[in-house]
Amino acid sequence: MLRDRPLVLLLMLVVVFGVGALGGAGLTDALGEPTSGPKVPMPHHVPFAPGAASFRFAMVHDVLHERFPKHGPAFYTERDRVARAKLAALKPDSDEALQLHDDIAVGLDRLGRSGEAVEVMRKKRKLQRDRRLTAIATYETLANLGTFLVHQNFAKLQSGSHEARAAVKEGLEHIRTAIRVNPNAHFDREKWQATVIEFMLNVADKPELLRESDCLGNRLSTQIDVAAFRFRPPDSRVHSHGNGVARSYTPTFATRIAPEFRRLLVAADGDAGAIPPDAAAKVRAGITWVCAEMDHRVNSRGENLNAAPFDEPMLGIIGMWRQGGGANPHFALAIGETMLRVGQRQLAWSAYERAKRFAGRYSPDAATVQFLRTHCDGRQSFIESTLRTGATADWRARFDAELAFGEGYQRAMQEYEAAKIAAGRDVYDPAFLDDFQNDREPISTPPGDEEYVRLEAPNAAWYWRLGMIFATGLLAAGIMAFALNRRRGGGAAGTPLPVGERSVA
C-alpha cells in the first residue's frame, strides 16, 4: 500500500486540478473569453435620431425571407376605385383630397403603373403650389414623385436611355429637396435612397462599377479576415481598402462604453431611446461603420459621404424593401456585404442566396449577371469555411423553408383581402385586416441573443487565468501519473499495454 502512495498523491492532484480547470472554463466561452458578466444590448439599440426606429438583426432576417405584411393587387385596385370616388366629391385642393392623391399614386406604382403615378403626383404638386403651402407640407409629394420617376425609368436607365437618365436625375433632385425639407422623415430612408440612385446613375456611365461595389459603397473585393469572426477587430471606423471587420460593435464599446450604457439603461427603465442625446452619441460611437471603401462620394475635405454606422443604411434598405419597390439584387447584395462586415454570417449567407435568385435583374449584361452569381457563391463558400464542418449543411433548406413561409403568409393575406373586397368590405376600414391577423401568430421574428454583448464579470479574467493554470496542471499531472503507472507495470488489469497501441480520443 505504501509503495502506491506517490500514485495516489498524483491522482489526487489530477482531481484538484480538474476541478479548478472546470471552474475556470465555466466562466469562459468556446473561444476562451470570459462570459460570466451581465448582458448589455448592442449600441445600435440606441436610435440614430430622437424618435427614430432602432435597428434589430431580426429586421434583416424578415426582409430577406418576406416575413412582413404585403398588400396585393386586389387591395390597391379597390383602394384606387374608392379613393377616386371620394376625390370626385371633394374640393380638389382640400387636405383630404391631397392625401387621396398619394393613396392613388402609391397604388398605381405598386400595380406597376409608375408613369400614371408620376402624373398624379405632378397634379398634386401643382395644387399645393397654387395653395402656397409651406415647404414641409410638400415633403411627401416630393419624396413620392421622385420615387415614382425612378421606378418608371430604372430599367430604361440600365439600357442606356438618355431620356430615362434625365428622368432619374429629376427624381433624385425631388428626393434631395424632400430631404432638405424634412431631414429626419422616414428615419432617414430618403438619404439612402438618394445614395442608391446616385450609384445607379454612376453605373449608367461606368457599368463596371457593378463588379466593384455594392450600391452603398462596400467594395466587393474586400477580403474579410477569418480571425475577425473570432476575436475583436481593430477599430472599425478606420476605413482602409481591403480591411474588413466582423463585429457589429467596436472594441471601445465592449471594453469602455458598454458598462456605462448598462447604467444609462437602468436609469431610463430599459428604454434606449430615452437616453440623453450626449450619452446616446457616445454609445453609438461603438457601432461598426460601413459603406466607406469606395471613393466615388468623397467631399472636398476628403470625407466619404457614404460612411455611417451600419444600422443606418440597413434601416434605409429595409424601409425601401418593405415600403418601396420591394426586393431586388442590389439591396440583397448590399445587405450581404454589410452583414458580412459586422459578423452576422448566416444573415450574410441568406442575403447572398437571395441576390443570386434575383441575379437576372442585376444588369442587362449577361457577364455581369454571372459575376454576381460567382461573387455570391464565393462569399457563401468563405462563410462556410469559417464554421465547423457540417454547421451550414441545412442552411439552404432552412432558407427555402423560411422564404416559403414568408411568401405563404403574404399570399394568404392577399387572398384574404380579395375575399373581403368581393364581400363588400371597405379597404379604408381600420379593422380591415383584423380577422386575418388575429388568426395567426405575428409574422415578425423576435430578436434574440444576437442583440447583446456580455460584459466581463469583475473577477472573470482572474478565474479564467486560474482555470488555464489548473488545466495545464491537470495535463501535466495526468502525464506524470500515466508514466509512473506504466513504469511500474500498470495497466487496466495490471499488465503492460501492447507495444504500438495508442488510446484514441
Stockholm file with secondary structure:
# STOCKHOLM 1.0

chainA/1-505         MLRDRPLVLLLMLVVVFGVGALGGAGLTDALGEPTSGPKVPMPHHVPFAPGAASFRFAMVHDVLHERFPKHGPAFYTERDRVARAKLAALKPDSDEALQLHDDIAVGLDRLGRSGEAVEVMRKKRKLQRDRRLTAIATYETLANLGTFLVHQNFAKLQSGSHEARAAVKEGLEHIRTAIRVNPNAHFDREKWQATVIEFMLNVADKPELLRESDCLGNRLSTQIDVAAFRFRPPDSRVHSHGNGVARSYTPTFATRIAPEFRRLLVAADGDAGAIPPDAAAKVRAGITWVCAEMDHRVNSRGENLNAAPFDEPMLGIIGMWRQGGGANPHFALAIGETMLRVGQRQLAWSAYERAKRFAGRYSPDAATVQFLRTHCDGRQSFIESTLRTGATADWRARFDAELAFGEGYQRAMQEYEAAKIAAGRDVYDPAFLDDFQNDREPISTPPGDEEYVRLEAPNAAWYWRLGMIFATGLLAAGIMAFALNRRRGGGAAGTPLPVGERSVA
#=GR chainA/1-505 SS CGGGHHHHHHHHHHHHHHHHHHHHHTTBCTTSCBCCSCEEECGGGSCSSTTCCCCCHHHHHHHHTTCSCCCCHHHHHHHHHHHHHHHHTSCTTSHHHHHHHHHHHHHHHHTTCHHHHHHHHHHHHHHHHHHTCCGGGGHHHHHHHHHHHHHHHHHHHHTTCHHHHHHHHHHHHHHHHHHHHSTTGGGGHHHHHHHHHHHHHHHHHCGGGGGTBCTTSCBTTCCCCGGGGTSCCSCTTCCCTTCCCCCSBCHHIIIIIHHHHHHHHHHTTTCGGGSCHHHHHHHHTTBCEESCSCCTTBCTTSCBTTCEETHHHHHHHHHHHHHSSCCCHHHHHHHHHHHHHTTCHHHHHHHHHHHHHTGGGTCSCHHHHHHHHHHHHHHHHHHHHTSCTTTTTTHHHHHHHHHHHHHHHHHHHHHHHHHHHHTTCCTTCTTTTHHHHHTSCCSSCCCCGGGEEECCCTTHHHHHHHHHHHHHHHHHHHHHHHHHHHHTTCCTTSSCCCTTCCCCC
#=GC SS_cons         CGGGHHHHHHHHHHHHHHHHHHHHHTTBCTTSCBCCSCEEECGGGSCSSTTCCCCCHHHHHHHHTTCSCCCCHHHHHHHHHHHHHHHHTSCTTSHHHHHHHHHHHHHHHHTTCHHHHHHHHHHHHHHHHHHTCCGGGGHHHHHHHHHHHHHHHHHHHHTTCHHHHHHHHHHHHHHHHHHHHSTTGGGGHHHHHHHHHHHHHHHHHCGGGGGTBCTTSCBTTCCCCGGGGTSCCSCTTCCCTTCCCCCSBCHHIIIIIHHHHHHHHHHTTTCGGGSCHHHHHHHHTTBCEESCSCCTTBCTTSCBTTCEETHHHHHHHHHHHHHSSCCCHHHHHHHHHHHHHTTCHHHHHHHHHHHHHTGGGTCSCHHHHHHHHHHHHHHHHHHHHTSCTTTTTTHHHHHHHHHHHHHHHHHHHHHHHHHHHHTTCCTTCTTTTHHHHHTSCCSSCCCCGGGEEECCCTTHHHHHHHHHHHHHHHHHHHHHHHHHHHHTTCCTTSSCCCTTCCCCC
//
